[in-house]
Amino acid sequence: MSNSSSFSEFLLLAFADTRQLQLLHFTLFLGVYLVALLGNGLIITAIACDHRLHTPMYFFLLNLSLLDLGSISITVPKSMANSLNRPPSTLCALPSWHLECWWCC
């Protein structure tokens, strides 16, 4: 018996109706996004510049940092844009959700 349920889109509801909470959501996500970009950028720079870190363990760490940069660059800016816009858009996080489910399974 196989699972035949599937969906192709979903609707993200607004975070809050008040403008202050939307701006708070935007600034919190912007801060987290910038910290993640900085941290992953430092990891990539350190591994690329230091020849002693060209070992398999650091190669995989470099790849994880690149994957993290790619995944957060898809989801977080879209979430920040949705927090400032009144009508939330559909199909905004489906590609990243599919990517994360594919990697986790």
ChimeraX commands (.cxc) that place a marker at each C-alpha (Angstrom):
marker #1 position 0.00,0.00,0.00 radius 0.5
marker #1 position 1.64,3.19,-1.13 radius 0.5
marker #1 position 1.02,6.74,-0.08 radius 0.5
marker #1 position -0.81,8.51,-2.87 radius 0.5
marker #1 position -1.23,11.89,-1.20 radius 0.5
marker #1 position 0.50,14.79,-2.89 radius 0.5
marker #1 position 0.23,18.53,-3.13 radius 0.5
marker #1 position 1.67,21.09,-5.46 radius 0.5
marker #1 position 1.17,24.32,-3.53 radius 0.5
marker #1 position 0.36,25.73,-0.15 radius 0.5
marker #1 position -0.53,29.12,1.23 radius 0.5
marker #1 position 1.59,30.94,3.76 radius 0.5
marker #1 position -0.56,33.00,6.05 radius 0.5
marker #1 position 0.51,36.42,7.18 radius 0.5
marker #1 position 2.73,36.54,10.25 radius 0.5
marker #1 position 0.81,39.32,11.88 radius 0.5
marker #1 position -1.68,41.97,10.96 radius 0.5
marker #1 position 0.10,44.81,12.74 radius 0.5
marker #1 position 2.92,46.60,10.97 radius 0.5
marker #1 position 5.14,46.63,14.09 radius 0.5
marker #1 position 5.17,42.83,14.32 radius 0.5
marker #1 position 5.88,42.56,10.61 radius 0.5
marker #1 position 8.88,44.86,10.97 radius 0.5
marker #1 position 10.06,42.91,14.03 radius 0.5
marker #1 position 9.81,39.68,12.04 radius 0.5
marker #1 position 11.74,41.28,9.17 radius 0.5
marker #1 position 14.55,42.59,11.38 radius 0.5
marker #1 position 14.92,39.32,13.31 radius 0.5
marker #1 position 15.14,37.30,10.11 radius 0.5
marker #1 position 17.54,39.84,8.59 radius 0.5
marker #1 position 19.81,39.55,11.62 radius 0.5
marker #1 position 19.78,35.75,11.56 radius 0.5
marker #1 position 20.39,35.77,7.81 radius 0.5
marker #1 position 23.36,38.14,8.05 radius 0.5
marker #1 position 24.92,36.16,10.91 radius 0.5
marker #1 position 24.54,32.92,8.92 radius 0.5
marker #1 position 26.07,34.54,5.82 radius 0.5
marker #1 position 28.98,35.87,7.86 radius 0.5
marker #1 position 29.61,32.56,9.63 radius 0.5
marker #1 position 29.48,30.47,6.49 radius 0.5
marker #1 position 31.59,33.01,4.63 radius 0.5
marker #1 position 34.25,32.85,7.33 radius 0.5
marker #1 position 34.29,29.05,7.22 radius 0.5
marker #1 position 34.63,29.04,3.43 radius 0.5
marker #1 position 37.36,31.71,3.50 radius 0.5
marker #1 position 39.35,29.99,6.24 radius 0.5
marker #1 position 39.27,26.61,4.49 radius 0.5
marker #1 position 40.08,28.08,1.08 radius 0.5
marker #1 position 43.00,30.23,2.30 radius 0.5
marker #1 position 44.76,27.84,4.68 radius 0.5
marker #1 position 46.44,24.93,2.92 radius 0.5
marker #1 position 46.62,22.92,6.15 radius 0.5
marker #1 position 42.81,22.71,6.06 radius 0.5
marker #1 position 42.72,20.95,2.69 radius 0.5
marker #1 position 41.84,17.60,4.23 radius 0.5
marker #1 position 38.70,15.51,3.62 radius 0.5
marker #1 position 37.04,16.63,6.86 radius 0.5
marker #1 position 37.36,20.30,5.97 radius 0.5
marker #1 position 36.34,19.58,2.38 radius 0.5
marker #1 position 33.02,18.24,3.67 radius 0.5
marker #1 position 32.69,21.17,6.07 radius 0.5
marker #1 position 33.22,23.51,3.10 radius 0.5
marker #1 position 30.50,21.71,1.16 radius 0.5
marker #1 position 28.11,21.92,4.12 radius 0.5
marker #1 position 28.74,25.66,4.36 radius 0.5
marker #1 position 28.02,26.06,0.65 radius 0.5
marker #1 position 24.81,24.04,0.97 radius 0.5
marker #1 position 23.74,26.11,3.96 radius 0.5
marker #1 position 24.38,29.33,2.04 radius 0.5
marker #1 position 22.27,28.04,-0.82 radius 0.5
marker #1 position 19.38,26.89,1.32 radius 0.5
marker #1 position 19.15,30.01,3.47 radius 0.5
marker #1 position 19.49,32.25,0.43 radius 0.5
marker #1 position 16.32,30.67,-0.96 radius 0.5
marker #1 position 14.07,30.62,2.09 radius 0.5
marker #1 position 15.01,33.53,4.33 radius 0.5
marker #1 position 14.82,36.43,1.83 radius 0.5
marker #1 position 11.46,35.14,0.60 radius 0.5
marker #1 position 10.19,34.96,4.19 radius 0.5
marker #1 position 11.41,38.49,4.82 radius 0.5
marker #1 position 9.66,39.75,1.68 radius 0.5
marker #1 position 6.47,37.94,2.68 radius 0.5
marker #1 position 6.56,39.54,6.13 radius 0.5
marker #1 position 6.44,43.03,4.58 radius 0.5
marker #1 position 3.89,42.33,1.85 radius 0.5
marker #1 position 0.20,42.17,2.71 radius 0.5
marker #1 position -0.96,39.33,0.43 radius 0.5
marker #1 position 1.26,36.30,1.00 radius 0.5
marker #1 position 2.32,34.53,-2.15 radius 0.5
marker #1 position 1.73,30.87,-2.87 radius 0.5
marker #1 position 4.39,28.46,-3.98 radius 0.5
marker #1 position 7.07,30.52,-2.27 radius 0.5
marker #1 position 8.82,27.85,-0.24 radius 0.5
marker #1 position 7.89,24.70,-2.14 radius 0.5
marker #1 position 11.22,24.33,-3.99 radius 0.5
marker #1 position 13.24,24.71,-0.80 radius 0.5
marker #1 position 10.90,22.38,1.11 radius 0.5
marker #1 position 11.33,19.77,-1.61 radius 0.5
marker #1 position 15.12,20.18,-1.50 radius 0.5
marker #1 position 15.26,19.86,2.29 radius 0.5
marker #1 position 13.00,16.79,2.31 radius 0.5
marker #1 position 15.09,15.18,-0.41 radius 0.5
marker #1 position 18.31,15.73,1.53 radius 0.5
marker #1 position 16.86,14.55,4.86 radius 0.5
marker #1 position 15.38,11.31,3.54 radius 0.5
marker link #1:1,2 radius 0.2
marker link #1:2,3 radius 0.2
marker link #1:3,4 radius 0.2
marker link #1:4,5 radius 0.2
marker link #1:5,6 radius 0.2
marker link #1:6,7 radius 0.2
marker link #1:7,8 radius 0.2
marker link #1:8,9 radius 0.2
marker link #1:9,10 radius 0.2
marker link #1:10,11 radius 0.2
marker link #1:11,12 radius 0.2
marker link #1:12,13 radius 0.2
marker link #1:13,14 radius 0.2
marker link #1:14,15 radius 0.2
marker link #1:15,16 radius 0.2
marker link #1:16,17 radius 0.2
marker link #1:17,18 radius 0.2
marker link #1:18,19 radius 0.2
marker link #1:19,20 radius 0.2
marker link #1:20,21 radius 0.2
marker link #1:21,22 radius 0.2
marker link #1:22,23 radius 0.2
marker link #1:23,24 radius 0.2
marker link #1:24,25 radius 0.2
marker link #1:25,26 radius 0.2
marker link #1:26,27 radius 0.2
marker link #1:27,28 radius 0.2
marker link #1:28,29 radius 0.2
marker link #1:29,30 radius 0.2
marker link #1:30,31 radius 0.2
marker link #1:31,32 radius 0.2
marker link #1:32,33 radius 0.2
marker link #1:33,34 radius 0.2
marker link #1:34,35 radius 0.2
marker link #1:35,36 radius 0.2
marker link #1:36,37 radius 0.2
marker link #1:37,38 radius 0.2
marker link #1:38,39 radius 0.2
marker link #1:39,40 radius 0.2
marker link #1:40,41 radius 0.2
marker link #1:41,42 radius 0.2
marker link #1:42,43 radius 0.2
marker link #1:43,44 radius 0.2
marker link #1:44,45 radius 0.2
marker link #1:45,46 radius 0.2
marker link #1:46,47 radius 0.2
marker link #1:47,48 radius 0.2
marker link #1:48,49 radius 0.2
marker link #1:49,50 radius 0.2
marker link #1:50,51 radius 0.2
marker link #1:51,52 radius 0.2
marker link #1:52,53 radius 0.2
marker link #1:53,54 radius 0.2
marker link #1:54,55 radius 0.2
marker link #1:55,56 radius 0.2
marker link #1:56,57 radius 0.2
marker link #1:57,58 radius 0.2
marker link #1:58,59 radius 0.2
marker link #1:59,60 radius 0.2
marker link #1:60,61 radius 0.2
marker link #1:61,62 radius 0.2
marker link #1:62,63 radius 0.2
marker link #1:63,64 radius 0.2
marker link #1:64,65 radius 0.2
marker link #1:65,66 radius 0.2
marker link #1:66,67 radius 0.2
marker link #1:67,68 radius 0.2
marker link #1:68,69 radius 0.2
marker link #1:69,70 radius 0.2
marker link #1:70,71 radius 0.2
marker link #1:71,72 radius 0.2
marker link #1:72,73 radius 0.2
marker link #1:73,74 radius 0.2
marker link #1:74,75 radius 0.2
marker link #1:75,76 radius 0.2
marker link #1:76,77 radius 0.2
marker link #1:77,78 radius 0.2
marker link #1:78,79 radius 0.2
marker link #1:79,80 radius 0.2
marker link #1:80,81 radius 0.2
marker link #1:81,82 radius 0.2
marker link #1:82,83 radius 0.2
marker link #1:83,84 radius 0.2
marker link #1:84,85 radius 0.2
marker link #1:85,86 radius 0.2
marker link #1:86,87 radius 0.2
marker link #1:87,88 radius 0.2
marker link #1:88,89 radius 0.2
marker link #1:89,90 radius 0.2
marker link #1:90,91 radius 0.2
marker link #1:91,92 radius 0.2
marker link #1:92,93 radius 0.2
marker link #1:93,94 radius 0.2
marker link #1:94,95 radius 0.2
marker link #1:95,96 radius 0.2
marker link #1:96,97 radius 0.2
marker link #1:97,98 radius 0.2
marker link #1:98,99 radius 0.2
marker link #1:99,100 radius 0.2
marker link #1:100,101 radius 0.2
marker link #1:101,102 radius 0.2
marker link #1:102,103 radius 0.2
marker link #1:103,104 radius 0.2
marker link #1:104,105 radius 0.2
view
